[in-house]
Amino acid sequence: MSALLRFSPLLLLLAAPAALAADAGLMDFTASTYGYLAVGIFVIAYLFVIAEDILHLRKSKPVLVAAGLIWLLVGLAYQGTDAQEAMHGALEHNLLEYVELLLFLLAAMTFINTLEERGVFDALRAWLVSRGFSLRSLFWIT
């Protein structure tokens, strides 16, 4: 049995989100100029990411610029339609997801930096080594 036939049920599951989005009243950008421009911006941004060492440019910069441009395209596409509420909801949802992740990472990084500053990790390492754990055991414990 070929690999494609074995995984065809899983491939069908990949189409489910697209089918659900079609029922949600969202616009379909797959055959529009805005969709092609968004894919082009995405590809160009990731070419910049690939060429990070050559360009001496952080990966986050082209990705953030591309994300902003793609959201601008989405806004332009929804501007003259009746589905502006759907676009507003999508933007609000994605912005909320981003802010939640940002705040979680900020709190986690602050917590880790505080533990590092107080020497908690050094004390933990010293305690584990004094108990006679091997390097392999230390790896799995931490």
Secondary structure by P-SEA (a helix, b strand, c coil): ccccccaaaaaaaaaaaaaaaaacccccccccaaaaaaaaaaaaaaaaaaacccccccaaaaaaaaaaaaaaaaaaaaccccaaaaaaaaaaaaaaaaaaaaaaaaaaaaaaaaaaaaaaaaaaaaaaaaacccaaaaaaac
